[in-house]
Amino acid sequence: MMTIPQEDSGLKKFLKDLLGFVKDASESYDNLFYGEAHRLAVCVRAIVQDTGVSPSILHQLHVQRTIYFYDNCPEYDPRIGLPFSGLALPVFKGGSSRYTPRLGLNPGVKFRKVSFDEWWHKPVIVDSDKGVDISRQEIVISVSNTYHGEFDPRLNKAYNELILKNRLDWVDEIAAVPEELIEIEFASARHIAFELIRSLEEQTPYYF
């Protein structure tokens, strides 16, 4: 089980602390501390992922099935037959490229309001030739198991207080991210955190 305070007030405080950290870590990721994607994934996972031994925080607070989640990912069209990255886009600069999170900046991709199950399980990275078909759930689990890049040292104390003090007992269903997918999945994890924060800020402002 998740060894955090189980009374309602304890869960609410833990969720508020997690959401505050997600916002701080998102800002640090945007300031080129790409390792923050790992910590974002761990926090998102605690907030929304039900496992066989531990329900998510939103589930325990009876929120997860009563709100909608913002989906800012275009729909994959299998007829095109090309690799698809719905949450992160390649940016070319100075002869090199890296993936950057979408973050609602493409006006051609609208925000949709969807159920949690549709949001969590929708394919957002697809490469039919390589047999790749990855959902937000798989990204979050994978990135939470992967260390890569630099962490913002200013956030270390806050993260240790949140996660190490409140131990999360998970069975890790998916291995770490393959090297060739690290950039795209780390940028995608940043975007997933963006969608989650936007959804909860609008519908559950009392947790902020």
C-alpha positions in Angstrom: 0.0 0.0 0.0 1.0 3.6 -0.4 2.4 4.6 3.0 1.1 8.1 3.1 -1.5 9.5 5.6 -4.7 7.6 4.8 -7.1 10.0 6.4 -8.8 12.4 4.0 -7.0 15.5 5.3 -3.6 13.8 5.0 -4.3 12.7 1.4 -5.5 16.2 0.5 -2.3 17.8 1.9 -0.1 15.2 0.1 -1.9 16.0 -3.2 -1.5 19.7 -2.7 2.2 19.2 -2.1 2.6 17.0 -5.1 0.8 19.4 -7.4 3.0 22.2 -6.2 6.1 20.2 -6.8 4.8 19.2 -10.3 4.5 22.9 -11.2 8.0 23.7 -9.8 9.6 20.7 -11.6 7.8 21.6 -14.9 9.4 25.1 -14.7 12.8 23.5 -14.1 12.3 21.2 -17.0 11.6 24.2 -19.2 14.8 25.7 -17.9 16.7 22.7 -19.4 16.8 20.5 -16.3 15.6 17.6 -18.4 16.1 15.0 -15.6 13.0 16.6 -13.9 10.9 14.5 -16.4 11.7 11.5 -14.1 10.4 13.3 -11.0 7.3 14.6 -12.9 6.5 11.1 -14.0 6.8 9.8 -10.4 4.4 12.5 -9.1 1.9 12.0 -12.0 2.0 8.3 -11.4 1.2 8.7 -7.7 -1.7 11.1 -8.5 -3.5 9.1 -11.1 -2.2 5.5 -11.5 -4.2 2.7 -9.9 -2.1 -0.5 -9.3 -3.0 -3.9 -8.0 -1.9 -2.9 -4.5 -2.5 0.9 -4.3 -5.2 3.1 -5.7 -4.3 6.5 -7.0 -4.6 9.6 -4.8 -7.4 11.0 -7.0 -9.2 7.6 -6.8 -8.9 7.7 -3.0 -10.3 11.2 -2.9 -13.2 10.1 -5.3 -12.2 12.6 -7.9 -10.6 10.5 -10.7 -13.9 9.3 -12.3 -15.9 12.5 -11.7 -13.7 15.0 -13.7 -12.6 15.2 -17.3 -9.0 15.4 -18.4 -7.6 17.7 -21.1 -6.3 15.9 -24.1 -4.0 18.1 -26.3 -2.9 15.3 -28.6 -3.9 15.0 -32.3 -5.6 11.8 -33.4 -3.3 9.2 -35.0 -4.3 8.3 -38.5 -3.0 4.8 -39.4 -3.6 5.5 -43.1 -0.7 7.9 -43.2 1.7 5.1 -42.2 4.3 7.4 -40.7 5.8 7.5 -37.1 3.5 9.6 -34.8 4.5 11.7 -31.8 1.4 13.3 -30.3 2.8 15.0 -27.2 6.3 16.1 -28.2 7.6 17.6 -31.4 11.1 17.7 -32.9 12.7 21.1 -33.0 15.7 21.7 -35.3 18.3 24.3 -34.2 21.9 24.8 -35.0 22.2 21.6 -37.0 20.9 19.4 -34.2 17.4 18.5 -33.0 15.7 17.5 -29.8 12.1 16.9 -28.8 10.1 19.6 -27.1 6.7 19.2 -25.3 3.7 20.4 -27.2 2.2 22.4 -24.2 -0.8 23.6 -26.1 1.2 25.9 -28.3 0.0 24.5 -31.6 -3.3 26.3 -32.4 -4.2 23.5 -34.9 -4.4 20.9 -32.1 -7.4 21.7 -29.9 -7.9 20.7 -26.3 -10.5 17.9 -25.9 -12.3 17.0 -22.6 -12.1 13.2 -22.2 -12.6 10.6 -19.5 -9.6 9.5 -17.5 -9.5 6.1 -19.2 -9.5 7.6 -22.7 -6.8 10.1 -21.6 -4.6 7.5 -19.8 -4.7 4.8 -22.5 -4.9 6.7 -25.8 -1.9 5.9 -28.1 0.3 9.0 -28.2 3.5 7.6 -29.7 3.1 5.2 -32.7 5.5 3.6 -35.1 3.8 0.7 -36.9 7.0 -0.5 -38.6 8.7 -1.0 -35.2 5.7 -2.2 -33.4 5.6 0.9 -31.2 2.2 1.8 -29.7 2.6 3.8 -26.5 0.0 5.4 -24.2 0.4 8.1 -21.5 0.3 5.4 -18.9 3.2 3.6 -20.5 5.2 6.8 -20.8 4.7 7.7 -17.2 5.6 4.3 -15.9 8.7 4.1 -18.1 10.0 7.5 -17.4 9.4 7.1 -13.6 11.9 4.2 -13.9 14.5 6.1 -15.9 17.2 8.6 -14.8 18.6 10.8 -17.5 19.9 14.4 -17.7 20.3 17.0 -14.9 18.0 17.5 -11.9 17.4 20.9 -10.5 19.3 20.8 -7.1 16.9 23.4 -5.7 14.1 20.9 -5.8 16.0 18.0 -4.2 14.9 18.7 -0.6 11.2 19.2 -1.6 11.2 16.0 -3.6 12.9 14.0 -0.9 10.4 15.2 1.7 7.5 14.3 -0.6 8.5 11.0 -2.1 11.2 9.4 0.2 9.3 10.3 3.3 6.0 9.1 1.8 7.2 5.8 0.3 5.4 4.6 -2.8 5.3 0.8 -3.1 4.9 0.0 -6.8 5.3 -3.1 -8.9 7.1 -1.7 -12.0 5.2 -3.1 -15.0 7.5 -1.6 -17.7 11.2 -1.4 -18.0 13.2 1.7 -18.4 13.0 3.8 -21.6 15.2 2.6 -24.4 18.0 5.1 -25.2 16.5 6.0 -28.6 13.2 7.0 -27.0 14.5 8.9 -24.0 14.1 12.4 -25.5 10.7 11.9 -26.9 9.3 10.2 -23.8 10.9 12.7 -21.4 9.4 15.6 -23.4 6.0 13.7 -23.5 6.1 13.3 -19.7 6.5 17.0 -19.4 3.4 17.5 -21.6 1.4 15.0 -19.6 2.1 16.9 -16.4 1.0 20.1 -18.2 -2.4 18.5 -19.2 -2.9 17.1 -15.7 -2.2 20.5 -14.0 -4.5 22.3 -16.4 -7.3 19.8 -15.8 -7.1 19.9 -12.0 -6.5 23.7 -11.7 -9.8 24.3 -13.6 -11.9 21.7 -11.8 -10.3 21.3 -8.4 -8.8 24.7 -7.6 -8.9 24.0 -3.8 -5.9 21.6 -4.3 -3.8 24.6 -5.4 
